[in-house]
Amino acid sequence: MKRKKKDFDIFNLSFLDIISCGFGAVVLLVLISNTVENTSPSSVMAVEKLLGQVMTLENSIDTLAQKIDQQKKNTDTRLAASNQLEAAAQILSKTLSTREQEENELAGDLQGLSLVQSTLNRVSISISTTNTLRDEEVGGIPVDSDYVIFIIDTSGSMQANWSRVSREILNVLSIHPKVMGFQILNDMGKSLISGYSGRWIPDTPQRRKSVMRVFGSWADASNSSPVEGIETALKRYAKKGQSMAIYVFGDDYSGSSYDPVIAGITKMNHRQTGQPLAKIHGVGFLSEHTTSRFAILMRELTKKNGGTFLALPL
């Protein structure tokens, strides 16, 4: 008779014993393990202290950054003020130089002889500014003319002393306290003010000032020879029965000869009655670069035409 096989049961007592033992071991391990972090109070305090130091340092850094920014702003402000002071110092230096130059020019004028002062000193004549009668002669220069023409050398050597030339024009006008008209030509015969070319400029104090303002920037071409200017003055402005004076300002003469020029101008000036239509005066501006040619020409020309020649140091 065959035996019946017994059914195999996996969940028997032995299996449950093993599982129970394993689970107990796990529970024991869990119970005896230290799951709490070992954090001591001293470590916490140290961290807090470090955090406090970090925050303090950050605050100090912010404060220093603000101070640095403020110092930078102060430095920029001081630099700007320094630049302004430097600019002001340069302007002041230029102003002082200009004033010094003006004082030197004035000192030179005092040391030299101006046109009126030189003639007065030579003959010890004093002019009363309140005298209403016009003198016939001042220091050897006739001042009885009703019309005055200036012939001005506009070359570079004269332009270098243009302010002195301007003052001498006013000095000449001052010894003619009242004339009916005046005119300014360059040595080529060109009029200073084209609108008055061929006509007389009315003589008033305001007109003198306005003309001299224009004269200050006048720079026309010149050949350093007054011949053309004098001939233009005699042809276009001189008339019989009208008293006229011509003042020739220059520092050199570029012409090749003297006698033909002197003879030709003198003949032109005496062309109607044998008497000069205009008195011709010469004013020489002498310097270290000036030759004697202008003086030689004007001495003879003024002598033959009722005028006077004066030499002024620049």
C-alpha positions, 0 to 999 in steps of 0.5 A: 500500500502506497504512502500519501505524500504530505503537503509542504507548508513554507510558513511553518514554525521554524520559519516563523522562529527565524523571522521573529529572531531577525525582526527582534535583532533589527528592533534591538539595533534600532533601540540601541542606535543613537539617532540624536545629533551630538550638538553641544551648547558650546558649538552653538555659541561659537557659531552665533559668535562667528555670525555676530562677527561677520555681521559686525564686519559687514557693517564696518565695511559698509561704513568704510565704503560710505566714508570712501565715497564721501572722501572721493566726493570731497576730493573731486570737489577740491580738484574742481576748486583747484582747477577753477583757481588755476584758471583764475590764476592764469586769467589774472596772470594774463591781465597783469601781463596786459596791464604791465604791457600797457604801463610799459607803453605808457612809460615809453610814451612818457619817455618819448615825445608825442607829436604835440608834446615834442613841439611844445617842449621845443619852444616852451609853449603851453596851450590853454584848453579853454582858449576859444581862439585857434592858434596859427602855429603850435611849436612850428606846425601850422594848425590853421587848416580847415581840412586835414588829411592823413597819409598812413603807411600800412606796411607790417613795420607800422602795423607792429606799432599801430596803437602808437600811430592811432594815438598820434592821429588823435594828437594831431586832431587835438591841435586842430580843435575844430576843422570842417572835415578830415580824411584818412588814406593809406600810402596807396591812396585808398580811403579808410572808409570807402563811403567817404572816398572823395568826400570829407568826414565831418569833424565831430567828437563822436565821428572821430571815435567811430573812425578810430575804431575802424582804424584800429583794425585797418590792414590794407596793402602798402608799398611803403611809399607815400607818393601815391597817397599824397598825389591822390590827396592833392588831386581829389581833395585840394581846392583853391581857396580852401586851407588844407593840411596833409600829414604823412605818417611812415617809417620807410620809403621804398622809392628809387629816387628823391628829386623827381618825386619832390619836384613832381609833388611840389609842382602839383601842389602849386599848380594853380596860383603858385601858392601851395594848395596844402601844407605837407607835414611829415611824421617819422616813426623811428625804430631800430629797423627804420632806414633814413630814406623816409626822413630824407624824402619828407624833410625836403618835401615838407620844406618846399610845401610849407610844412614841418617834419618830426621824427618820433621814437617808437 
